[in-house]
Amino acid sequence: MCARNGYFDFNQALDSYEWELRAILEGCRLRSLDEREQLARLAADVGYFNNAKKPKFNKIFNKEREEKRIHEIFNGKPKRAKDKHKILAALDHFKERG
């Protein structure tokens, strides 16, 4: 996974086991695949802006939404009170059965 993010040490690769080397090489290829995906998205975005009558930047990149997703990934999605009540009711139901 580190090779996929661009962290790669050639000497470390030579001192690795075969399975580790395979993982590093796979990560390098996945990194190039990610770069190609980014270029394809960029080309699609450029095409959208060139062809749209009234292009909106938020359709392409909504920074607030992306930041919110990142915070949810690392901090956990805040639970709503309704969800907690449903979970507690389900737990009580299964406690009574078992």
Secondary structure per residue as TSV (DSSP state, phi and psi in degrees):
chain	resnum	aa	ss	phi	psi
A	1	M	-	360.0	-31.2
A	2	C	T	-66.1	-37.8
A	3	A	T	-64.4	-32.1
A	4	R	T	-66.1	-30.4
A	5	N	T	-91.7	2.2
A	6	G	T	97.3	3.6
A	7	Y	-	-93.9	105.3
A	8	F	-	-145.5	130.8
A	9	D	-	-120.6	118.5
A	10	F	H	-62.2	-40.4
A	11	N	H	-65.2	-35.9
A	12	Q	H	-65.4	-36.6
A	13	A	H	-64.3	-37.6
A	14	L	H	-72.1	-25.5
A	15	D	T	-93.4	8.6
A	16	S	S	-93.8	162.4
A	17	Y	-	-72.7	167.3
A	18	E	H	-61.8	-42.1
A	19	W	H	-67.1	-33.2
A	20	E	H	-69.1	-40.8
A	21	L	H	-63.3	-40.8
A	22	R	H	-61.5	-40.3
A	23	A	H	-65.6	-38.7
A	24	I	H	-65.6	-45.6
A	25	L	H	-64.1	-39.0
A	26	E	H	-62.4	-41.6
A	27	G	H	-62.4	-38.9
A	28	C	H	-64.3	-42.2
A	29	R	H	-68.5	-36.8
A	30	L	H	-65.9	-34.4
A	31	R	H	-63.3	-43.7
A	32	S	H	-65.9	-34.1
A	33	L	H	-65.2	-41.4
A	34	D	H	-61.7	-40.5
A	35	E	H	-64.4	-41.2
A	36	R	H	-65.1	-37.8
A	37	E	H	-63.4	-41.7
A	38	Q	H	-62.8	-39.9
A	39	L	H	-65.9	-38.8
A	40	A	H	-65.3	-40.8
A	41	R	H	-64.8	-39.5
A	42	L	H	-62.5	-43.0
A	43	A	H	-62.5	-41.2
A	44	A	H	-65.0	-39.2
A	45	D	H	-65.4	-42.3
A	46	V	H	-62.9	-42.0
A	47	G	H	-62.0	-39.9
A	48	Y	H	-61.6	-48.0
A	49	F	H	-66.4	-32.6
A	50	N	H	-73.4	-32.3
A	51	N	H	-101.6	-17.1
A	52	A	-	-78.3	142.8
A	53	K	S	-71.4	-43.6
A	54	K	S	-130.9	81.3
A	55	P	-	-67.5	142.0
A	56	K	-	-119.2	125.9
A	57	F	H	-64.8	-32.6
A	58	N	H	-65.6	-21.4
A	59	K	H	-70.4	-28.3
A	60	I	H	-88.9	-49.3
A	61	F	-	-145.3	113.7
A	62	N	-	-111.3	98.4
A	63	K	H	-61.4	-41.2
A	64	E	H	-61.2	-44.0
A	65	R	H	-65.1	-40.9
A	66	E	H	-66.4	-41.2
A	67	E	H	-63.1	-40.0
A	68	K	H	-62.5	-42.3
A	69	R	H	-62.3	-41.7
A	70	I	H	-64.3	-43.6
A	71	H	H	-63.2	-37.2
A	72	E	H	-66.6	-36.5
A	73	I	H	-65.3	-46.8
A	74	F	H	-86.6	-28.1
A	75	N	H	-107.3	-6.6
A	76	G	-	84.3	144.6
A	77	K	-	-76.1	131.2
A	78	P	-	-63.5	133.9
A	79	K	-	-83.2	141.4
A	80	R	-	-88.3	156.7
A	81	A	H	-62.5	-38.0
A	82	K	H	-58.7	-44.6
A	83	D	H	-61.9	-40.7
A	84	K	H	-63.5	-40.6
A	85	H	H	-65.6	-40.2
A	86	K	H	-64.4	-41.7
A	87	I	H	-65.7	-44.1
A	88	L	H	-64.1	-39.9
A	89	A	H	-63.3	-40.8
A	90	A	H	-65.7	-40.5
A	91	L	H	-63.8	-43.2
A	92	D	H	-61.0	-40.1
A	93	H	H	-61.3	-44.7
A	94	F	H	-75.0	-28.4
A	95	K	H	-65.6	-38.9
A	96	E	H	-67.4	-34.3
A	97	R	H	-75.0	-33.8
A	98	G	-	-105.8	360.0
